[in-house]
Amino acid sequence: MLVLASTSPYRRSLLARLGLPFEVERPDVDETPQTGEAAAALAERLAEAKSRNVCARRPNDWIIGSDQVAELDGMIFGKPGGFAAAVEQLSASSGRVVNFHTAVCLRHEASFRCLRMTDLTRVHFRSLGGAEIERYLHAEKPWDCAGSFKSEGLGIALFHAIETRDPTALVGLPLIALAQALREAGCNLP
């Protein structure tokens, strides 16, 4: 069985696009960054921890752990959780490039297999005014999204460019890399 170690509705929706049956299980991982931890390292550590925690309960299943960390000039942006923090994140991002590190770990404990991948997406924000930021936040309420926007929704209007090899990575699960890992694990995908 394939298991997504995440309760994220965004990741669940993305994984469903591959047409494989899967279950969802909460990974229960502390997502606090370690002192001095770089954004990519944090995303990779959390993706591994999520897959490892669920594998401890389901060692015969293939477990997908994934995490995304937004970073601006070395500063990590997590999920804002509310309006004030989202205004702060989007104001800081205005006219700048924000890096999104999206890591995925496909693990099968019983066979000691673990496949890891990390995608880097660079989001070029337009210059955003305060009123524009507030209108966006009131419209979409992206409190549970790293970087305070939903690129699959109205958030796309905040950018003037996105650099990526996998557009699904920005939403939270890099399907191109995951599909490759699943094929290596023996799943029948096109």
Summary of the structure (lengths in Angstrom):
residues: 190
radius of gyration: 16.6
end to end distance: 18.7
largest distance: 53.7
contacts: 616
relative contact order: 0.18
helix: 37%
strand: 26%
